[in-house]
Amino acid sequence: NKTQSVLAVSITRLHRLMLVLFKRRIINRGFSYLMVYPPDVTFYRYFMFHSLLSDLLLI
């Protein structure tokens, strides 16, 4: 089952890459948001939720 393991590895790598890109996008959006609006609770809640979600996906 060599092909299966190779496929699994490539999938996890792809997933990790997507996660990194996703995190970067969230962080960039967060910074641009902070530039436009004063820091507010809803934004932080949103940001924390997304970082938590991505951490869960990483497992």
KOLDRENZA-741501 format. One record per residue (C-alpha): x, y, z; residue in one letter. Coordinates in Angstrom, 3 decimals, padded with zeros to 6 digits. Each point is the difference from the previous one (the first is absolute). Layout:
N
        x        y        z aa
        X        Y        Z  A
...
END
This chain:
59
        x        y        z aa
  000.000  000.000  000.000  N
  002.738  002.402 -000.977  K
 -002.209  002.212 -002.170  T
 -002.519  000.343  002.822  Q
  002.606  001.241  002.471  S
  001.440  002.386 -002.606  V
 -003.483  001.352 -000.657  L
 -000.621  000.447  003.734  A
  003.281  001.897  000.411  V
 -000.728  002.280 -002.962  S
 -003.498  000.691  001.333  I
  001.315  000.948  003.444  T
  002.647  002.212 -001.610  R
 -002.600  001.717 -002.161  L
 -002.245  000.443  003.022  H
  002.824  001.540  002.007  R
  000.861  002.360 -002.843  L
 -003.632  001.078 -000.335  M
 -000.149  000.548  003.746  L
  003.098  002.208 -000.061  V
 -001.447  002.055 -002.853  L
 -003.333  000.228  001.813  F
  001.662  001.160  003.225  K
  002.043  002.566 -001.871  R
 -003.118  001.320 -001.719  R
 -001.868  000.250  003.310  I
  002.931  001.832  001.600  I
  000.324  002.404 -002.942  N
 -003.728  000.682  000.088  R
  000.280  000.548  003.728  G
  002.745  002.587 -000.426  F
 -001.845  001.837 -002.757  S
 -003.099 -000.069  002.184  Y
  001.951  001.497  002.895  L
  001.226  002.761 -002.308  M
 -003.538  000.943 -001.012  V
 -001.944 -000.576  003.207  Y
  000.976  000.464  003.625  P
  000.551 -003.317  001.779  P
 -003.317 -001.402  001.133  D
 -001.126 -003.109  001.780  V
 -001.833 -001.572 -002.937  T
  003.131  000.089 -002.129  F
  002.093 -001.654  002.700  Y
 -002.666 -002.622  000.527  R
 -000.008 -000.701 -003.759  Y
  003.795 -000.138 -000.124  F
  000.262 -002.335  003.008  M
 -002.721 -002.235 -001.412  F
  001.830 -000.365 -003.307  H
  003.399 -000.663  001.574  S
 -001.622 -002.580  002.278  L
 -001.735 -001.609 -002.948  L
  003.231 -000.208 -001.997  S
  001.822 -001.486  003.005  D
 -002.681 -002.660  000.219  L
  000.378 -000.698 -003.710  L
  003.756 -000.365  000.446  L
 -000.449 -003.025  002.282  I
END
